Amino acid sequence: MGWIIDAIADWFKGILIDGIMGNLGGLFNDVNNQVSDVAAQVGTSPAQWNAGVFSLIRTLSETVVLPIAGIILTFVMCYELISYIIDKNNLHDIDTWIFFKWIFKTFVAVMILSNTFNIVMGVFDVSHSVVQQAAGIIGANTGVSNSMMAGLQAQLQSMGTGELLGLWFQSGLVKITVVALNIVIFVIAYGRIIEIYLLTSMAPIPFATLANKEIGSMGQNYFKTLLAVAFQGFLIMVCVAIYAVLVQSIAISGDVFGAIWRVMGYTVLLCFTLFKTGSLSRSIFGAH
């Protein structure tokens, strides 16, 4: 009779071990996939993310916003010319070179305004290259190997049925938190790309102010904001990479219970830091 009970206990223990390995294996696969998924999401340029939306934004910017920016640029350059003239003793001392300076400055301002979209896309091309290089380095150092999983399974074999039952519930809870984390990453990544489209649509207006010292701070702050949003993708990649390295502790830690609860804490911490990447990036580039 005892051998029947032992057989049932071993069978139940095997089911629990398989369930735990399934939960943790799914967790590790999700974390490994997150690195590549985040790289694909935050490393995609506005033109590649959705061609239809990008075409709409560009059309609106060039047909609706650009004419307004042209009027603003005209006002700015007229103001600049007046300032050049009256700066020298109220018209009593005028150098002819200021007109050549004004013509050159106007030419540069018009060229910048005419190529606003190329400049904006150039910023995101640079950030795209940075994210792709980071993804290659991160992906090579955050993967969970089969040997780690084998070591984890050996630890589970030495546990009792009660411990395995508790661990099965805990590992299932951790797996649910990782699913929630995927939703958070989705919201932040897609919210960032929408913000990029909104910034891009209004680009000509702040670019039209760059030629003037008094109101040029509008264009300078816009460009800082553009850089901040572009390189926010790199900070998101770094956050996910740190999380992926920390999650590896489950597979190599001797305390499986403690490691699982640490991962729960890491997941909450990652969600918090992901929401902070936007303000941190703006702080780095001095945008406000």
For each residue, the residues with C-beta under 8 A, 3 or more apart:
1: 4 5
2: 5 6
3: 6 7
4: 1 7 8
5: 1 2 8 9
6: 2 3 9 10
7: 3 4 10 11
8: 4 5 11 12
9: 5 6 12 13 161
10: 6 7 13 14
11: 7 8 14 15
12: 8 9 15 16 161
13: 9 10 16 17 161 164
14: 10 11 17 18
15: 11 12 18 19
16: 12 13 19 20 161 164 165 167 168
17: 13 14 20 21 153 156 157 164
18: 14 15 21 22
19: 15 16 22 23 168 171 172
20: 16 17 23 24 156 164 167 168 171
21: 17 18 24 25 149 152 153 156
22: 18 19 25 26
23: 19 20 26 27 168 171 172 174 175
24: 20 21 27 28 149 152 171 174 250 251
25: 21 22 28 29 149
26: 22 23 29 30 175
27: 23 24 30 31 171 174 175 178 247 250 263
28: 24 25 31 32 144 149 247 250 251
29: 25 26 32 33
30: 26 27 33 34 175 178 179 182
31: 27 28 34 35 142 144 178 243 244 247
32: 28 29 35 36 142 143 144 244
33: 29 30 36 37
34: 30 31 37 38 181 182 185 240 243 244
35: 31 32 38 39 135 138 139 142 237 240 241 244
36: 32 33 39 40 135 139
37: 33 34 40 41 185
38: 34 35 41 42 185 189 236 237 240
39: 35 36 42 43 131 132 134 135 138 139 237
40: 36 37 43 44
41: 37 38 44 185 186 189 190 193
42: 38 39 131 189 192 232 233 234 236 237
43: 39 40 127 128 131 132 135 233
44: 40 41 48 49 128 193
45: 48 49 121 124 125 128
46: 49 54 57 121 124 193 196 197 200
47: 51 54 121
48: 44 45 51
49: 44 45 46 53 54 193
50: 53 54
51: 47 48 54 55
52: 55 56
53: 49 50 56 57 197
54: 46 47 49 50 51 57 58 197
55: 51 52 58 59
56: 52 53 59 60
57: 46 53 54 60 61 197 200 201
58: 54 55 61 62 117 200
59: 55 56 62 63
60: 56 57 63 64 65 201
61: 57 58 64 65 66 116 117 200 201 202 203 204
62: 58 59 65 66 117
63: 59 60 66 67
64: 60 61 67 68
65: 60 61 62 68 69 201 202 203 204 205
66: 61 62 63 69 70 113 116 204
67: 63 64 70 71
68: 64 65 71 72 204 205
69: 65 66 72 73 113 116 204 205 207 208
70: 66 67 73 74 113 208
71: 67 68 74 75
72: 68 69 75 76 205 208 209
73: 69 70 76 77 109 110 113 208 211
74: 70 71 77 78
75: 71 72 78 79
76: 72 73 79 80 109 208 209 211 212 215
77: 73 74 80 81 102 105 106 109 211
78: 74 75 81 82
79: 75 76 82 83 212
80: 76 77 83 84 102 105 106 211 212
81: 77 78 84 85 102
82: 78 79 85 86
83: 79 80 86 87
84: 80 81 87 98 99 101 102
85: 81 82 88 91 94 98
86: 82 83 90 91
87: 83 84
88: 85 91 92 93 94 95
89: 92 93
90: 86
91: 85 86 88 94
92: 88 89
93: 88 89
94: 85 88 91 98
95: 88 98
96: 99 100
97: 100 101
98: 84 85 94 95 101 102
99: 84 96 102 103
100: 96 97 103 104
101: 84 97 98 104 105
102: 77 80 81 84 98 99 105 106
103: 99 100 106 107
104: 100 101 107 108
105: 77 80 101 102 108 109 211
106: 77 80 102 103 109 110 211
107: 103 104 110 111
108: 104 105 111 112 211
109: 73 76 77 105 106 112 113 208 210 211
110: 73 106 107 113 114
111: 107 108 114 115
112: 108 109 115 116 119 207 210
113: 66 69 70 73 109 110 116 204 207 208
114: 110 111
115: 111 112 118 119
116: 61 66 69 112 113 119 120 203 204 207
117: 58 61 62 120 121 200 203
118: 115 121 122
119: 112 115 116 122 123 207
120: 116 117 123 124 199 200 203 226
121: 45 46 47 117 118 124 125
122: 118 119 125 126
123: 119 120 126 127 226 227 230
124: 45 46 120 121 127 128 196 230
125: 45 121 122 128 129
126: 122 123 129 130 230
127: 43 123 124 130 131 230 231 233 234
128: 43 44 45 124 125 131 132
129: 125 126 132 133
130: 126 127 133 134 231 234
131: 39 42 43 127 128 134 135 233 234 237
132: 39 43 128 129 135 136
133: 129 130 136 137
134: 39 130 131 137 138 234 237 238 241
135: 35 36 39 43 131 132 138 139 237
136: 132 133 139 140
137: 133 134 140 141
138: 35 39 134 135 141 142 237 240 241 244
139: 35 36 39 135 136 142 143
140: 136 137 143
141: 137 138 241 245
142: 31 32 35 138 139 241 244 245 248
143: 32 139 140
144: 28 31 32 148 149 247 248 251
145: 148 149
146: 149 150
147: 150 151
148: 144 145 151 152 248 251 252
149: 21 24 25 28 144 145 146 152 153 251
150: 146 147 153 154
151: 147 148 154 155 251 252
152: 21 24 148 149 155 156 250 251 256
153: 17 21 149 150 156 157
154: 150 151 157 158
155: 151 152 158 159 254 256
156: 17 20 21 152 153 159 164 167 256
157: 17 153 154
158: 154 155
159: 155 156 163 164 167
160: 163 164
161: 9 12 13 16 164 165
162: 165 166
163: 159 160 166 167 257
164: 13 16 17 20 156 159 160 161 167 168
165: 16 161 162 168 169
166: 162 163 169 170 257
167: 16 20 156 159 163 164 170 171 256 257 260
168: 16 19 20 23 164 165 171 172
169: 165 166 172 173
170: 166 167 173 174 257 260 261
171: 19 20 23 24 27 167 168 174 175 260
172: 19 23 168 169 175 176
173: 169 170 176 177 264
174: 23 24 27 170 171 177 178 260 263 264 267
175: 23 26 27 30 171 172 178 179
176: 172 173 179 180
177: 173 174 180 181 264 267 268
178: 27 30 31 174 175 181 182 267
179: 30 175 176 182 183
180: 176 177 183 184 267 271
181: 34 177 178 184 185 267 270 271
182: 30 34 178 179 185 186
183: 179 180 186 187
184: 180 181 187 188 271 274 275
185: 34 37 38 41 181 182 188 189 236 240 274
186: 41 182 183 189 190
187: 183 184 190 191
188: 184 185 191 192 236 274 275 277
189: 38 41 42 185 186 192 193 236
190: 41 186 187 193 194
191: 187 188 194 195
192: 42 188 189 195 196 229 232 233 236 278
193: 41 44 46 49 189 190 196 197
194: 190 191 197 198
195: 191 192 198 199 229
196: 46 124 192 193 199 200 229 230
197: 46 53 54 57 193 194 200 201
198: 194 195 201 202
199: 120 195 196 202 203 222 225 226 229
200: 46 57 58 61 117 120 196 197 203
201: 57 60 61 65 197 198
202: 61 65 198 199 205 206
203: 61 65 116 117 120 199 200 206 207 222 226
204: 61 65 66 68 69 113 116 207 208
205: 65 68 69 72 202 208 209
206: 202 203 209 210 218 219 221 222 223
207: 69 112 113 116 119 203 204 210 219 222
208: 69 70 72 73 76 109 113 204 205 211 219
209: 72 76 205 206 212 215 216 218 219
210: 109 112 206 207 216 219 220
211: 73 76 77 80 105 106 108 109 208 216
212: 76 79 80 209 215 216
213: 216
214:
215: 76 209 212 218
216: 209 210 211 212 213 219 220
217: 220 221
218: 206 209 215 221 222
219: 206 207 208 209 210 216 222 223
220: 210 216 217 223 224
221: 206 217 218 224 225 287 288
222: 199 203 206 207 218 219 225 226
223: 206 219 220 226 227
224: 220 221 227 228 282 285 286 287
225: 199 221 222 228 229 282 285 287
226: 120 123 199 203 222 223 229 230
227: 123 223 224 230 231 285 287
228: 224 225 231 232 278 281 282 284 285 287
229: 192 195 196 199 225 226 232 278 281
230: 123 124 126 127 196 226 227 233
231: 127 130 227 228 234 235 281 284 285
232: 42 192 228 229 235 236 277 278 281
233: 42 43 127 131 192 230 236 237
234: 42 127 130 131 134 231 237 238
235: 231 232 238 239 277 280 281
236: 38 42 185 188 189 192 232 233 239 240 274 277
237: 35 38 39 42 131 134 135 138 233 234 240 241
238: 134 234 235 241 242
239: 235 236 242 243 270 273 274 277
240: 34 35 38 138 185 236 237 243 244 270
241: 35 134 138 141 142 237 238 244 245
242: 238 239 245 246 270
243: 31 34 239 240 246 247 266 267 270
244: 31 32 34 35 138 142 240 241 247 248
245: 141 142 241 242 248
246: 242 243 249 262 263 266
247: 27 28 31 144 243 244 250 263 266
248: 142 144 148 244 245 251 252
249: 246 252 253 259 262 263
250: 24 27 28 152 247 253 256 259 260 263
251: 24 28 144 148 149 151 152 248
252: 148 151 248 249
253: 249 250 256 258 259
254: 155
255: 258 259
256: 152 155 156 167 250 253 259 260
257: 163 166 167 170 260 261
258: 253 255 261 262
259: 249 250 253 255 256 262 263
260: 167 170 171 174 250 256 257 263 264
261: 170 257 258 264 265
262: 246 249 258 259 265 266
263: 27 174 246 247 249 250 259 260 266 267
264: 173 174 177 260 261 267 268
265: 261 262 268 269
266: 243 246 247 262 263 269 270
267: 174 177 178 180 181 243 263 264 270 271
268: 177 264 265 271 272
269: 265 266 272 273
270: 181 239 240 242 243 266 267 273 274
271: 180 181 184 267 268 274 275
272: 268 269 275 276
273: 239 269 270 276 277
274: 184 185 188 236 239 270 271 277
275: 184 188 271 272 278
276: 272 273 279 280
277: 188 232 235 236 239 273 274 280 281
278: 192 228 229 232 275 281 282
279: 276 282 283
280: 235 276 277 283 284
281: 228 229 231 232 235 277 278 284 285
282: 224 225 228 278 279 285 286 287 288
283: 279 280 286
284: 228 231 280 281
285: 224 225 227 228 231 281 282
286: 224 282 283
287: 221 224 225 227 228 282
288: 221 282
